[in-house]
Each structure stands twice: as C-alpha cells, then as structure tokens.
Amino acid sequence: MRVRRLLLALAMGVAAPAAAQQATYTNPILFADYSDPDVIRVGADYYLVASTFHFSPGIPVLKSRDLVHWTIVGHVLPRLPFGPLYDMPGPHTLDDTISKPIGGTKYASGVWAPCIRHHEGKFYVYWSTPDEGIFMATATDPAGPWSTPVTVKAGPGYEDPCPFWDDDGTAWLVHGKVGAGPLILHRMSPDGTRLLDEGKVIAEDKEKLPVLEGPKLYKRNGWYYIFAPIGGVGTGPQAVGRARSIEGPYEWRVVLEAGTTPVQAPHQGGYVETPSGQGWFAHFNQTGAFGRIVHLQPVQWVDDWPVMGDPIPGKTSGQPVLSHAMPDTGAPPPSDRIQDSDEFDRPRLGLQWEWNHNPQDSAWSLSARPGWLRLTAMPAEHLVTARNTLTQILQGPRTRITTRIDVRNLSDGQRVGLSLFGVRPSWVGVVHTGAQNRLTFATEGRETTGPVLANAAVLLRAEVSEGQVVRYSYSLDEGRSFAAFGVPTWLARFSWWKGSRPALFSFTRGPAPAGFVDVDWFRVEHEAQ
C-alpha cells in the first residue's frame, strides 16, 4: 500500500515524503558478536567473515544484499585442525570460578581476524591462529565446501593477515604480530598459497600508531591504502595509511573516532563499495557481554582520503552515525536475519550453532531420536572443560531463550541445561543424584539446588536484558507458567575474546556410565533495539 501511494503521488507530480523516498537503518546492524569483521562485494551480493577463536565450526560466512540484513550461509572450517588441544583433552587447570590458566584447552586461541577476498572467480579466506601460524582456504561458492586449510606461514606470533592481488597480477600479504604491530608485507605466489620472501616492515610507530593491528589492503585511484585500527579495542579509533607504492612509505591519519556518540571504540573492519560507487565501512564496537557488535558507516572520499561516518568539523575524521540512509545497493531491504531458533527436525544442525572447541561426534546425534538433539554426557568436573557444549552468538539487546529437554535418561552426577556461557558461567538445569533429578541454578561454579523434578520434561528459560543481566526460570506445565530460579546474574563481560553465548550442555561428574539428555527445541525471541 505504501509503494502504491508513492507511485500515485509521482504520477500526479506530487512530491513524496522524504521518509518514503529514502529508507534508513539504525546501528548496530548486527547486535551480535561478529568481531573483527571483514566484508566484500561480489556482483550484487555482500559477504562477511568474523573471528571465532576456539569455537567450531570456525569462520562463519554471512551474506547480504543490502549491507544491513544478513544471514549465515556457511563456515570455512568444519573443525579446528590446528592441534590436539582444540579437542580439550586435558589435564585441565581451568574451572568455573576462574578465567585462566586455561591448560588443556585453547580458549582465546584459534581463528583470529579472518579476511575474505574474491579473485579470478574464487573466494579466498585468510586467518591466523596466534600459536600455529597463518592459513588460507578457497571456495568457488562461499557457502562451501571450502578447501583444506593451507599453511601460508607456520609458527606462533602472527595475526590479522590480508591478501592483495595487484593490477599486474602480483600477489601480496600483509599481517601484524601478536601484541599489535608492526605491519609486515610479503610477496606471495599468484595462487596465494606461499610467501616468496621474509617480509618487509611497512608500518611501525608506537607513538603515533599505538596498538596497530587488523590491516586491510585496498587500491583506489592509483593509491594503495591500509585500513588499520589503533589504540586498542576499548577506545581505539580507525586509521588509514596511503602510499603510491604498495611497499610505502605510507602517510597516516585517523578517519573514524569516538566523537560525541555513545560508540566509544569504532574499531577494526572492512571497506566495500556498492555498484553505484558508495563507500561503506563495517566495523566492530566493544560492548561487554554482547561482545564486539557490528556497525556500518558511510564513507566519503575527500582528496583521495576516506572520511567515515559524520564528518567532524575541523578534523579529517568522522564519528559514528547512529542512523543513516540505507546503502544504495540496488536491492530492496530483504527479510534476511541471523538464524537462532532450532526445532532439531532437520538432518543437520542450523548454521547458527558452534561447539565450544571441537566436538566428539559420537556423543551427539540428531538421528537417535528424530526431531530431537541428543547430547550424551562425557566426564568433566566443570562446564568450561566439558566437551560438546553447543553454543550460538547472543543477539541483543533484549533476548528470551527457551528450551525443552527430556531428562528421563540421566546418569548419576550428570548435569544438563541452559547456560549463558563464558568466563565463570551461569546456568539453569537439572542435576541427577542417586535416583533423583533436581532443578539446579549455578553461577561461577556455585550450585544452588531446587525442587525434585518428577516430570519427564522441563522447559528452561534465560532472559537477557539490555543491562547485560540474565534471569533464569523454568516451567513444569509446558510453558503455561514459569517460576523464577536463582538470582539475576551479570553476564561475563568478556570471555576469552568473545561475548556471553547461549549454550546447551551435558556432562557427568564421577565414573557413572554415560547418560544422555534429549533436547526437543531451542527458541529465541528478540525485542527490537
């Protein structure tokens, strides 16, 4: 009806209202922890990748038609193949009351700051792991399958790689070092699999470019550009260097900073242009328990320098916009959104799910009881060291998560339930002791027992507020009423580089034979920001 009225107004020569002529978007575009985002356009489609650290599968690939609405289409890494600790073998020094030492695990390691590019009909993703090296994989379809990872540079201490193919066909790779800086440039084989030299430092200035990281290489109007954040994730701005030669020297300036807006760390991201030539920059902003959420800034070019967001009078930089006219992508806003709820009635898990470290595939199933997810308990003393904890990204700012579980087949010492997972996690669930199932609330390793559960099934609920607090409850009457349980609990503000995550878990303390829990469904409701 709105479109019909607009066409009628145009036919009659009547000026249409500005709101009808130009839709707007509001930041963040992704109120979810897609940290270190990188973005490209291929034809009319946009693709985004982000860090996943110790979660498996690794490196989600998101797709959009308008740069604002996104959906997950696949993952680059089915599993994390970098070493045995990604399977959490132990022995473990970590427990639910502390954040480190992390012995026997790879918390905060794994995939750091992937970069996605498209070259000669093929998609390339590069990433680093801080302990093992720099890797790459390719695909003809971003949804996959992706090739087996290739080691581009082996060894610890590297971060944030970005490839670049120049107009003459030469290939390059820029990366940083763990600890943020310096930036090092290498010649690379045309297929992107090998480095051809030891590298050259092209940016290092601890005073003017402190905590220099996350470089992205671009070329525009004969200039080479490095987009790189400085100053750290909490308060750091976005900087850009430019040079006439890819090897430098580069001159630098800040192009996006906090300004007077609530976004106090407009930090690290990727630049992309629409078919009409508009420039856009997708970056993260650190937000505690919600992790590093994604904002989108318009980019203007002034004298071959980018200015991001709203220009700040008297400066060469801009500040983040809170809302703006939609990107001119040539596509109407779609209904795409990040997946969350799952009825477990398909042969595969939804693309929103990622395990905490690599799962043991023999201990979970979607076919043992069709229409249900079965999690078989493995031995663990603590939730943070339990295998097969199934997680997804928390979407804010206000979210209600409800799941229905069947607890008839638990073993002695088994714990199952719903968690907001991270450092010193909290959860609501069921503990089986002797012949009894008891409702239980836990936070930071302290368990509070509730009533004995006679039901075969129970509904568990977690409600997350904008203040980054979770309130747990349960229902014994199939959702007609819920009883609050435990106390309102702060979410973990930052958990091994990630935000808090909704999670399903099952583990057993002690030597009892493995029991299992069946999960009927997992449903997520969001309140608009």
C-alpha positions as MATLAB code, in Angstrom:
seq = 'MRVRRLLLALAMGVAAPAAAQQATYTNPILFADYSDPDVIRVGADYYLVASTFHFSPGIPVLKSRDLVHWTIVGHVLPRLPFGPLYDMPGPHTLDDTISKPIGGTKYASGVWAPCIRHHEGKFYVYWSTPDEGIFMATATDPAGPWSTPVTVKAGPGYEDPCPFWDDDGTAWLVHGKVGAGPLILHRMSPDGTRLLDEGKVIAEDKEKLPVLEGPKLYKRNGWYYIFAPIGGVGTGPQAVGRARSIEGPYEWRVVLEAGTTPVQAPHQGGYVETPSGQGWFAHFNQTGAFGRIVHLQPVQWVDDWPVMGDPIPGKTSGQPVLSHAMPDTGAPPPSDRIQDSDEFDRPRLGLQWEWNHNPQDSAWSLSARPGWLRLTAMPAEHLVTARNTLTQILQGPRTRITTRIDVRNLSDGQRVGLSLFGVRPSWVGVVHTGAQNRLTFATEGRETTGPVLANAAVLLRAEVSEGQVVRYSYSLDEGRSFAAFGVPTWLARFSWWKGSRPALFSFTRGPAPAGFVDVDWFRVEHEAQ';
ca = [
       0.000    0.000    0.000;
       2.837    2.393    0.840;
       4.512    1.718   -2.520;
       1.164    2.202   -4.347;
       0.627    5.605   -2.705;
       4.175    6.617   -3.652;
       3.619    5.673   -7.311;
       0.320    7.574   -7.359;
       1.995   10.663   -5.902;
       4.753   10.514   -8.506;
       2.226   10.085  -11.319;
       0.343   13.190  -10.134;
       3.567   15.205   -9.823;
       3.224   15.389   -6.064;
       6.434   15.299   -4.047;
       6.599   12.126   -1.962;
       7.535   12.387    1.721;
      11.261   12.121    2.345;
      10.750    9.092    4.608;
       9.028    7.273    1.742;
      11.764    8.191   -0.720;
      14.661    7.017    1.406;
      14.642    4.222    3.974;
      17.088    4.378    6.868;
      18.936    1.887    9.024;
      19.969    2.051   12.679;
      23.274    0.925   14.140;
      24.333   -1.623   15.117;
      23.420   -3.583   12.006;
      24.385   -6.804   13.837;
      23.780   -6.655   17.602;
      25.834   -9.811   17.868;
      29.450  -10.765   18.443;
      30.873  -10.832   14.915;
      34.239   -9.480   15.975;
      36.949   -8.338   13.547;
      34.509   -8.266   10.610;
      35.699   -8.172    7.028;
      33.377   -7.625    4.080;
      33.484   -7.814    0.272;
      31.060   -7.430   -2.610;
      30.833   -9.910   -5.478;
      28.283   -8.822   -8.060;
      25.163   -7.793   -6.156;
      25.988   -9.844   -3.054;
      27.977   -8.940    0.052;
      29.878  -11.403    2.225;
      31.180  -11.004    5.776;
      33.504  -13.150    7.892;
      34.483  -12.763   11.545;
      36.705  -14.213   14.263;
      35.565  -17.394   16.003;
      38.595  -18.199   18.201;
      38.063  -21.578   19.944;
      34.559  -22.289   18.599;
      33.938  -24.997   15.989;
      32.988  -24.899   13.138;
      35.115  -21.841   12.533;
      34.741  -18.682   10.443;
      31.066  -18.123    9.619;
      30.302  -16.690    6.184;
      27.409  -14.218    6.197;
      25.589  -12.964    3.109;
      23.591   -9.790    2.447;
      22.005   -7.963   -0.453;
      21.833   -4.530    1.234;
      24.742   -4.464    3.763;
      22.267   -4.204    6.653;
      20.342   -7.501    6.761;
      22.486  -10.630    6.993;
      22.124  -14.397    7.161;
      24.650  -17.201    7.718;
      25.360  -19.297    4.604;
      28.235  -21.497    5.773;
      31.543  -21.925    7.614;
      35.065  -22.086    6.237;
      36.310  -24.626    8.821;
      34.207  -27.716    9.629;
      36.593  -28.347   12.546;
      39.662  -26.681   14.043;
      42.568  -28.811   12.732;
      45.459  -26.895   14.261;
      46.412  -29.166   17.186;
      45.186  -31.672   19.795;
      44.295  -29.045   22.414;
      41.377  -27.925   20.236;
      39.748  -31.221   21.372;
      40.082  -30.192   25.065;
      41.999  -33.330   26.144;
      43.223  -32.008   29.495;
      44.598  -32.244   32.067;
      42.677  -29.101   32.933;
      43.758  -26.249   35.159;
      40.618  -24.220   34.387;
      37.366  -24.321   36.343;
      34.092  -22.395   36.517;
      35.436  -19.892   39.075;
      38.413  -18.541   37.093;
      39.341  -17.393   33.585;
      42.912  -18.736   33.452;
      45.203  -20.623   33.337;
      43.491  -22.440   30.501;
      45.626  -25.613   30.488;
      44.299  -28.449   28.356;
      42.198  -26.093   26.196;
      42.634  -23.417   23.527;
      40.395  -20.685   24.892;
      41.171  -17.322   23.198;
      43.323  -19.014   20.563;
      42.030  -20.440   17.287;
      40.774  -18.188   14.493;
      41.786  -14.531   14.725;
      40.619  -11.799   12.321;
      39.870  -13.586    9.042;
      39.957  -11.700    5.741;
      37.782  -12.592    2.734;
      38.626  -11.730   -0.871;
      37.449  -12.730   -4.365;
      39.978  -13.170   -7.162;
      39.553  -14.657  -10.632;
      36.305  -16.434   -9.818;
      37.417  -17.873   -6.483;
      36.788  -16.880   -2.861;
      39.790  -16.718   -0.538;
      39.780  -16.527    3.261;
      42.972  -15.929    5.252;
      43.276  -16.064    9.027;
      45.823  -16.532   11.760;
      45.971  -18.576   14.930;
      48.299  -16.955   17.459;
      50.028  -20.227   18.312;
      50.220  -22.042   14.970;
      50.552  -19.631   12.028;
      48.772  -18.047    9.059;
      46.385  -20.158    6.976;
      44.164  -19.847    3.911;
      41.334  -21.740    2.210;
      39.433  -21.279   -1.050;
      35.975  -21.997   -2.468;
      34.010  -21.317   -5.619;
      30.835  -20.988   -3.538;
      31.080  -19.010   -0.269;
      28.573  -21.411    1.285;
      31.183  -24.141    0.774;
      32.683  -26.578    0.574;
      35.973  -24.854    1.345;
      39.349  -26.378    0.601;
      41.510  -27.979    3.258;
      43.455  -25.197    5.011;
      46.907  -24.407    3.628;
      49.662  -23.170    5.938;
      50.964  -19.919    4.466;
      53.356  -19.077    7.293;
      53.999  -21.518   10.127;
      54.809  -20.589   13.688;
      53.440  -18.570   16.599;
      53.124  -14.816   16.963;
      51.369  -13.690   13.769;
      47.981  -12.023   13.465;
      45.479  -10.402   11.099;
      46.587  -11.414    7.569;
      45.140   -9.792    4.449;
      45.949  -10.790    0.839;
      46.044   -8.419   -2.127;
      46.285   -9.039   -5.875;
      47.538   -6.024   -7.804;
      46.540   -4.969  -11.313;
      49.647   -6.614  -12.797;
      48.807   -9.971  -11.198;
      51.391   -9.808   -8.408;
      50.142  -11.116   -5.064;
      50.926   -9.720   -1.634;
      50.146  -10.462    2.013;
      50.168   -8.003    4.895;
      49.925   -9.113    8.525;
      50.678   -7.986   12.036;
      52.326   -9.584   15.030;
      50.667  -10.641   18.269;
      50.863   -7.632   20.538;
      49.682   -5.343   17.738;
      52.398   -4.267   15.344;
      54.424   -3.825   13.295;
      52.737   -4.421    9.918;
      54.757   -6.681    7.599;
      54.335   -7.027    3.827;
      55.291  -10.146    1.835;
      55.347  -11.029   -1.836;
      53.152  -14.063   -2.397;
      52.708  -16.716   -5.059;
      49.882  -15.889   -7.513;
      47.756  -18.755   -6.145;
      48.038  -17.244   -2.654;
      49.464  -20.347   -1.004;
      53.133  -19.401   -0.466;
      55.177  -16.431    0.685;
      58.098  -15.537   -1.577;
      60.213  -13.515    0.851;
      60.839  -12.878    4.537;
      58.741   -9.729    4.546;
      59.291   -6.012    4.997;
      58.070   -3.775    7.805;
      55.855   -1.121    6.203;
      54.279    0.460    9.300;
      55.574    0.844   12.834;
      55.223    3.905   15.050;
      54.432    3.133   18.687;
      53.790    6.805   19.452;
      51.575    7.846   16.535;
      50.223    4.377   15.698;
      49.916    2.591   19.055;
      48.488   -0.927   19.095;
      48.475   -1.083   15.290;
      46.559   -4.152   14.081;
      43.901   -5.540   11.755;
      45.333   -4.280    8.420;
      43.247   -4.416    5.231;
      44.860   -3.584    1.871;
      42.977   -1.746   -0.917;
      43.798    0.176   -4.094;
      41.817    3.168   -5.345;
      42.619    5.907   -7.873;
      46.242    4.798   -8.056;
      46.724    4.927   -4.273;
      47.423    1.963   -2.026;
      45.558    2.082    1.276;
      45.957    0.239    4.561;
      42.891    0.440    6.783;
      44.014   -0.427   10.334;
      42.711    0.366   13.829;
      44.957    1.769   16.527;
      44.744    2.338   20.274;
      43.142   -0.934   21.372;
      39.621   -2.341   21.219;
      38.254   -0.390   24.180;
      38.727    3.167   22.967;
      40.760    2.984   19.764;
      39.908    4.805   16.522;
      40.272    3.675   12.917;
      43.304    4.878   10.965;
      44.225    4.732    7.279;
      47.626    4.910    5.610;
      48.157    5.654    1.918;
      51.087    5.437   -0.463;
      51.827    5.479   -4.177;
      53.759    2.212   -3.851;
      52.439   -0.844   -2.053;
      55.746   -1.016   -0.196;
      55.344    2.551    1.076;
      56.215    4.878    2.572;
      52.703    5.374    3.981;
      51.316    8.585    5.412;
      48.664    8.090    8.082;
      45.629    9.816    9.503;
      42.684    8.958   11.750;
      39.478    8.649    9.722;
      36.918    7.477   12.340;
      36.919    8.237   16.060;
      34.536    8.217   19.002;
      33.437   11.848   18.872;
      30.341   12.657   20.933;
      28.387    9.485   20.166;
      27.925    6.503   22.534;
      30.164    4.412   20.253;
      33.460    4.860   22.042;
      35.545    2.351   20.084;
      34.821    2.419   16.333;
      37.442   -0.217   15.672;
      38.619   -2.695   13.000;
      36.585   -3.700    9.994;
      36.329   -3.856    6.232;
      35.652   -1.386    3.425;
      33.339   -2.066    0.483;
      31.752   -0.129   -2.372;
      28.290   -0.560   -3.846;
      27.751   -0.808   -7.629;
      26.814    2.890   -7.601;
      30.187    3.797   -6.051;
      29.084    4.472   -2.486;
      31.692    3.622    0.131;
      30.836    1.793    3.379;
      32.840    0.593    6.357;
      31.650   -2.254    8.601;
      33.437   -2.278   11.966;
      33.005   -3.571   15.485;
      32.355   -1.832   18.777;
      33.212   -3.472   22.088;
      30.095   -3.883   24.269;
      30.999   -6.132   27.185;
      28.855   -9.251   27.439;
      27.396   -8.799   23.956;
      30.926   -8.954   22.575;
      32.051   -6.856   19.627;
      28.961   -5.931   17.639;
      28.907   -4.619   14.064;
      28.203   -1.048   12.945;
      28.063    0.337    9.405;
      29.475    3.755    8.481;
      29.095    5.732    5.255;
      32.434    6.703    3.711;
      33.115    9.898    1.778;
      36.322   10.452   -0.190;
      37.940   13.880    0.104;
      41.212   14.497   -1.768;
      41.692   10.712   -2.004;
      41.295   10.247    1.756;
      38.334    8.418    3.316;
      36.212   10.171    5.931;
      33.957    7.751    7.792;
      30.625    8.446    9.472;
      29.571   12.041   10.178;
      32.452   14.432    9.384;
      33.770   16.236   12.475;
      34.202   19.972   11.791;
      37.855   20.978   11.750;
      39.115   17.392   11.554;
      39.992   14.911    8.841;
      37.974   12.216   10.605;
      34.324   11.422   11.223;
      32.353    9.997   14.112;
      29.976    7.011   14.054;
      26.431    7.500   12.810;
      23.588    6.118   14.875;
      21.243    6.022   11.883;
      21.640    6.802    8.189;
      20.048    6.417    4.798;
      20.219    2.835    3.576;
      23.102    1.914    1.271;
      22.343    2.332   -2.416;
      22.837   -1.309   -3.340;
      20.106   -1.553   -5.969;
      18.276   -4.167   -3.881;
      15.233   -3.603   -1.658;
      15.727   -4.416    2.048;
      15.217   -8.183    2.415;
      13.812  -10.065    5.394;
      17.133  -11.843    5.986;
      18.243  -12.257    9.603;
      20.773  -14.204   11.614;
      19.464  -17.678   12.375;
      18.800  -18.607   16.012;
      15.834  -20.905   16.894;
      16.091  -24.601   16.058;
      13.441  -27.349   16.210;
      16.112  -30.035   15.602;
      13.909  -31.574   12.925;
      16.449  -31.438   10.082;
      19.363  -33.746    9.270;
      21.917  -31.105   10.241;
      22.295  -28.523   12.957;
      21.394  -24.989   11.995;
      24.252  -22.818   10.799;
      23.959  -20.655   13.918;
      25.447  -23.387   16.129;
      29.118  -23.651   17.104;
      30.598  -26.082   19.606;
      32.935  -24.993   22.387;
      36.133  -26.428   20.841;
      35.869  -29.449   18.529;
      33.025  -31.816   19.404;
      33.224  -35.561   19.887;
      30.802  -36.555   17.145;
      29.941  -39.933   18.668;
      28.433  -38.172   21.692;
      25.747  -36.167   19.930;
      23.038  -37.068   17.441;
      20.063  -35.738   15.504;
      19.033  -39.216   14.347;
      18.982  -41.281   17.553;
      15.582  -39.759   18.297;
      14.304  -37.988   15.188;
      13.144  -34.455   15.888;
      15.373  -34.167   18.958;
      19.013  -33.326   19.663;
      20.680  -35.950   21.866;
      23.687  -34.937   23.965;
      25.466  -37.861   25.619;
      27.383  -36.851   28.725;
      31.144  -37.134   28.852;
      33.187  -36.827   32.032;
      34.078  -33.329   33.239;
      34.355  -31.535   36.548;
      33.324  -28.138   35.231;
      31.185  -26.678   32.470;
      34.127  -24.793   30.958;
      36.045  -28.060   30.475;
      33.083  -30.140   29.243;
      33.081  -31.462   25.673;
      30.138  -30.929   23.321;
      28.775  -27.712   24.778;
      26.691  -26.334   21.922;
      26.606  -22.541   21.614;
      25.446  -19.714   19.401;
      26.042  -15.984   19.310;
      23.926  -13.911   21.697;
      21.831  -11.331   19.864;
      20.937   -8.220   21.839;
      19.997   -6.060   23.383;
      16.997   -7.936   24.869;
      16.579  -11.643   24.243;
      14.489  -14.511   25.619;
      15.783  -18.052   25.139;
      13.634  -21.105   25.961;
      14.393  -24.789   25.518;
      12.515  -28.025   26.255;
      14.509  -31.022   27.484;
      13.694  -34.654   28.343;
      15.604  -35.758   31.467;
      14.500  -39.394   31.829;
      17.871  -40.855   30.849;
      20.386  -39.044   33.031;
      23.136  -40.851   34.907;
      24.416  -40.255   38.409;
      26.350  -36.994   38.615;
      25.091  -35.751   35.250;
      24.397  -32.061   34.731;
      22.335  -30.779   31.814;
      20.802  -27.441   30.999;
      20.841  -23.973   29.506;
      23.738  -21.604   30.066;
      24.906  -18.118   29.256;
      28.342  -19.464   28.588;
      31.648  -17.722   29.087;
      34.159  -16.950   31.811;
      32.683  -18.036   35.169;
      29.433  -19.176   33.531;
      25.906  -19.281   34.908;
      23.245  -21.858   34.100;
      19.882  -23.349   34.950;
      19.302  -27.055   34.560;
      18.945  -30.460   36.130;
      21.391  -32.489   38.227;
      20.855  -36.231   38.656;
      21.988  -37.598   42.023;
      21.090  -41.056   43.196;
      17.616  -41.702   41.856;
      16.547  -38.045   41.751;
      16.585  -35.209   39.256;
      16.855  -31.817   40.921;
      16.437  -28.422   39.344;
      19.660  -26.512   39.841;
      20.924  -22.963   39.365;
      24.646  -22.296   39.146;
      26.887  -19.278   38.827;
      30.684  -19.127   38.920;
      30.864  -22.775   39.981;
      28.430  -22.473   42.913;
      25.331  -24.664   42.590;
      22.005  -23.982   44.299;
      19.625  -26.931   44.300;
      15.898  -26.552   43.817;
      12.930  -28.897   43.931;
      12.999  -32.542   42.952;
      11.757  -32.919   39.404;
       9.156  -35.602   38.823;
       8.424  -34.565   35.239;
       9.965  -36.270   32.257;
      10.345  -32.908   30.545;
      11.070  -29.378   31.717;
      11.256  -26.010   29.963;
      14.252  -23.842   30.836;
      14.392  -20.133   30.107;
      17.015  -17.392   30.126;
      16.039  -13.733   29.684;
      18.829  -11.298   28.865;
      18.298   -7.592   29.427;
      19.941   -4.560   27.870;
      21.834   -4.146   31.145;
      23.671   -7.427   30.422;
      21.938   -9.337   33.196;
      20.363  -12.783   32.805;
      17.340  -14.064   34.721;
      16.616  -17.780   34.687;
      13.304  -19.575   35.117;
      11.651  -22.940   34.481;
       8.234  -24.362   33.636;
       6.725  -27.715   34.636;
       3.412  -27.184   32.818;
       4.633  -26.969   29.210;
       5.127  -23.229   29.276;
       1.802  -22.062   30.704;
       3.688  -20.551   33.639;
       7.331  -20.006   34.555;
       8.901  -19.820   38.001;
      11.949  -17.659   38.554;
      15.001  -19.565   39.766;
      18.276  -18.322   41.126;
      19.199  -14.668   41.239;
      19.657  -12.103   38.451;
      23.213  -12.649   37.293;
      25.698  -10.468   35.461;
      26.796  -11.926   32.159;
      30.503  -12.458   31.657;
      31.703   -9.145   30.278;
      34.376  -10.613   28.016;
      35.185  -14.303   27.726;
      38.437  -15.252   26.055;
      37.882  -12.557   23.364;
      34.170  -13.432   22.995;
      30.871  -12.300   24.477;
      28.497  -14.463   26.503;
      26.766  -17.163   24.470;
      23.524  -19.136   24.884;
      24.503  -22.785   25.256;
      23.141  -26.297   25.747;
      25.323  -28.644   27.792;
      25.579  -32.124   29.257;
      28.436  -33.547   31.347;
      28.925  -36.028   34.182;
      30.983  -35.779   37.337;
      32.270  -39.125   38.512;
      32.581  -42.597   36.969;
      28.893  -43.274   36.232;
      28.012  -44.698   32.801;
      27.158  -42.014   30.270;
      23.577  -40.816   30.361;
      22.013  -38.526   27.838;
      19.580  -35.649   27.527;
      17.219  -35.142   24.607;
      16.516  -31.551   23.545;
      13.157  -31.051   21.831;
      13.660  -27.479   20.644;
      15.522  -24.227   21.261;
      13.600  -20.988   20.652;
      14.866  -17.415   20.666;
      12.747  -14.263   20.821;
      14.152  -10.774   20.326;
      12.850   -7.403   21.364;
      13.688   -4.669   18.890;
      16.579   -2.408   19.862;
];
